[in-house]
């Protein structure tokens, strides 16, 4: 999601992600006339080995940042990929599909506010 929305202290990471989104669009413009579609997936908070569904994280998720009030799964990201490579998406190209439980849809309207402690709940220094 970093390439679509700014986050404090993530300038380099966000710039790289935005560059990938632009690359997808550029590749689409170059290759669409050859009937080659180029798309990307932008996953939100997904349960992985790195981001576990700990009781504390699930509680924080339900309290606010994601409109669906839950973390996504790698299976759901896989289904989005399956959709994009299927004939159902034959006229979709140059697109970055957010698989994020509504995070970007809500943030367009300014609904999710990132707490001072950050998305992952890191403790904020009060000094």
C-alpha positions as CSV (number, residue, x, y, z in Angstrom):
1,X,0.0,0.0,0.0
2,X,3.0,2.3,0.5
3,X,3.2,3.2,-3.2
4,X,-0.4,4.5,-3.1
5,X,-0.4,6.3,0.2
6,X,2.3,8.2,2.1
7,X,3.4,7.1,5.6
8,X,5.8,9.0,7.8
9,X,9.3,7.5,8.0
10,X,8.8,5.3,5.0
11,X,10.0,7.6,2.2
12,X,12.4,5.2,0.5
13,X,10.1,2.2,0.8
14,X,7.1,4.2,-0.6
15,X,9.2,5.6,-3.4
16,X,10.2,2.1,-4.5
17,X,6.6,0.8,-4.4
18,X,5.4,3.9,-6.3
19,X,8.1,3.2,-8.9
20,X,6.8,-0.4,-9.3
21,X,3.3,0.9,-9.8
22,X,4.5,3.3,-12.5
23,X,6.5,0.5,-14.1
24,X,3.3,-1.6,-14.3
25,X,1.5,1.3,-16.1
26,X,4.4,1.9,-18.4
27,X,4.8,-1.8,-19.3
28,X,1.1,-1.9,-20.0
29,X,1.3,1.0,-22.5
30,X,4.2,-0.6,-24.2
31,X,2.8,-4.2,-24.4
32,X,-1.0,-3.9,-24.5
33,X,-0.9,-3.7,-28.3
34,X,0.7,-7.1,-28.3
35,X,-2.2,-8.4,-26.2
36,X,0.0,-8.7,-23.1
37,X,-1.6,-7.4,-19.9
38,X,0.5,-6.2,-17.0
39,X,-1.0,-5.8,-13.5
40,X,0.1,-5.7,-9.9
41,X,-1.2,-6.6,-6.5
42,X,-0.9,-4.3,-3.6
43,X,-1.6,-6.3,-0.4
44,X,-2.5,-4.7,2.8
45,X,-2.1,-6.3,6.2
46,X,-1.8,-10.0,5.5
47,X,-1.1,-12.7,8.0
48,X,2.3,-14.2,7.2
49,X,5.2,-15.8,9.0
50,X,6.5,-12.2,9.5
51,X,3.2,-10.7,10.5
52,X,1.5,-13.2,12.8
53,X,-2.2,-13.0,13.8
54,X,-1.3,-12.5,17.5
55,X,-4.3,-11.8,19.8
56,X,-3.0,-8.3,20.3
57,X,-2.7,-7.6,16.6
58,X,-6.1,-9.0,15.9
59,X,-7.6,-6.8,18.6
60,X,-5.9,-3.6,17.2
61,X,-7.2,-4.5,13.7
62,X,-10.7,-4.9,15.0
63,X,-10.4,-1.5,16.7
64,X,-10.0,0.5,13.7
65,X,-7.6,0.7,10.8
66,X,-9.1,-1.8,8.4
67,X,-12.8,-1.5,7.5
68,X,-13.3,-5.2,7.3
69,X,-12.0,-5.5,10.9
70,X,-9.7,-8.4,10.2
71,X,-6.3,-9.2,8.6
72,X,-6.2,-10.7,5.2
73,X,-4.7,-14.1,4.3
74,X,-2.1,-15.2,1.7
75,X,-4.9,-17.3,0.2
76,X,-6.9,-14.2,-0.5
77,X,-3.9,-12.6,-2.2
78,X,-3.5,-15.7,-4.2
79,X,-7.1,-15.6,-5.3
80,X,-6.6,-12.0,-6.5
81,X,-3.6,-13.2,-8.6
82,X,-5.7,-16.1,-9.9
83,X,-8.4,-13.6,-11.0
84,X,-5.9,-11.3,-12.8
85,X,-4.4,-14.2,-14.8
86,X,-7.8,-15.6,-15.7
87,X,-10.0,-14.8,-18.7
88,X,-12.3,-13.0,-16.2
89,X,-9.7,-10.2,-16.2
90,X,-8.9,-10.3,-20.0
91,X,-9.6,-6.5,-20.4
92,X,-7.9,-5.4,-17.2
93,X,-4.4,-4.1,-17.6
94,X,-2.2,-1.4,-16.2
95,X,-3.9,-1.8,-12.9
96,X,-2.7,-2.2,-9.3
97,X,-5.3,-4.2,-7.4
98,X,-5.5,-3.5,-3.7
99,X,-6.2,-6.5,-1.6
100,X,-6.5,-4.7,1.7
101,X,-9.9,-5.2,3.4
102,X,-11.0,-1.7,2.3
103,X,-8.0,0.2,3.8
104,X,-7.4,2.4,0.6
105,X,-11.1,2.9,0.0
106,X,-11.5,4.3,3.5
107,X,-8.3,6.2,3.5
108,X,-9.3,8.2,0.4
109,X,-12.0,9.7,2.6
110,X,-9.6,10.1,5.5
111,X,-11.2,7.5,7.8
112,X,-8.3,5.4,9.0
113,X,-5.9,7.5,11.1
114,X,-2.6,5.9,11.9
115,X,-2.0,6.1,15.6
116,X,1.0,8.0,17.0
117,X,2.5,4.6,17.9
118,X,2.3,3.5,14.3
119,X,0.4,0.8,12.4
120,X,2.2,-2.1,14.1
121,X,1.7,-0.6,17.5
122,X,5.3,0.3,18.2
123,X,5.6,2.4,21.3
124,X,5.9,6.1,20.7
125,X,8.7,8.0,22.5
126,X,7.0,10.7,24.6
127,X,10.1,12.9,24.8
